[in-house]
């Protein structure tokens, strides 16, 4: 036993040393000085990232490298961030993402489905069509998770993010609400330090998942498979009963079944479940984070409530007798849209949008990176820059985007939350519609404020921001 451990350790250390000395002769970005081997900058990166990265940039310039978790990572400031985001021949977001959350192992039955294409072809082009369902689902989820609790008076809600995953997953999945835990379970992998990355990118997480020590997909897959089996059975019965007059269900499940010519009498359920998970994963965490942050930003600044309320009252005049708005009504929520863009702009990450280098790359300033290296975008540098954001870039000014031709879904050099270029998030219109319909509902029905009575900022874990778990008091508006 001991011999194996010692041998294993020697092998790992030798591999590590070999890797460090096998450096390619490239004009690499400057490496920030550090004192303690192996630890390098990990401590400052985890516990003081905002100041640490700012100082590094001041001293080393737009592109520099730091040594964290036993690996060299390159940080790219605002001047060169577009090069990383738009050169998809040289940089990949997806590859870097899989190094943190090994989706290829977690959803190994999904096969070769092109998720972006599937979503573009079947969901995003029909946003107008899905709008009524989205609103009805949001409405019932808000009733279920918020309203029942506040009927008796003001109520404190802690950890809005978790509540939001439940609310947001209702329209997103429209059906399998029980699956939301999967998303937060998966994100646990994001918080595991990448300790063995020097050996192989994402190695520790891959071991945890493939050994079964931590594989959140397994238990959730079984629940989802049970649900899908039920659906397939209903659809088979419906087809048999009604023949050509059978009304096909309008959902992603049916789209996948038809697009991939799946024989309903011979379904590979694991594969179908994994494909649906990929869709849920892309949409629920991101949109829930946006909603939780928007809610906290409004609760932190109740002085903007009245103005937003008046706008939503006006917009609501367009609703039908069931309270459903036409899709076009979203365009008239100008103040709310600007508020949401401001929330998203100030999401709070210091570094984000990790990309893997696909081939040796030379930046326009001559600095070079080798294939398989990982870069992080210094997004705080973009969002705190006056020339890009306008005056007082650090302060939350909810109406700063009005009349600037900058709706919340619009990507630009000064707004990279959804990425940029060819691979910019195709789900952003879907997400923004959902956040707007959600906030419309909340603003019309409730008054909100923070439990502390103060502005609650985001929670930083290293350079990554998460919604504040602090309490929000939600109180039903008095009927006039
Ligand atoms: C506030 C919500 C959201 C945020 C902040 C967000 C953010 C992102 C980012 C940063 C990327 C990578 C872009 C790049 O490579 O440059 C991305 C890609 C993607 N997102 Fe989103 N997203 C959100 C909502 C959604 C939703 C609701 C869906 C699906 C319904 C979705 C589906 C996708 C897909 C399929 C890709 C891959 C695109 C490709 O590789 O071509 N996202 N998203």
Boltz pocket constraint, residues with backbone or C-beta under 6 A from the ligand:
constraints:
  - pocket:
      binder: B
      contacts: [[A, 85], [A, 93], [A, 94], [A, 115], [A, 116], [A, 119], [A, 279], [A, 282], [A, 283], [A, 284], [A, 286], [A, 287], [A, 290], [A, 353], [A, 416], [A, 417], [A, 418], [A, 419], [A, 420], [A, 421], [A, 422], [A, 423], [A, 424], [A, 425], [A, 426], [A, 427], [A, 428], [A, 430], [A, 431]]
      max_distance: 6.0
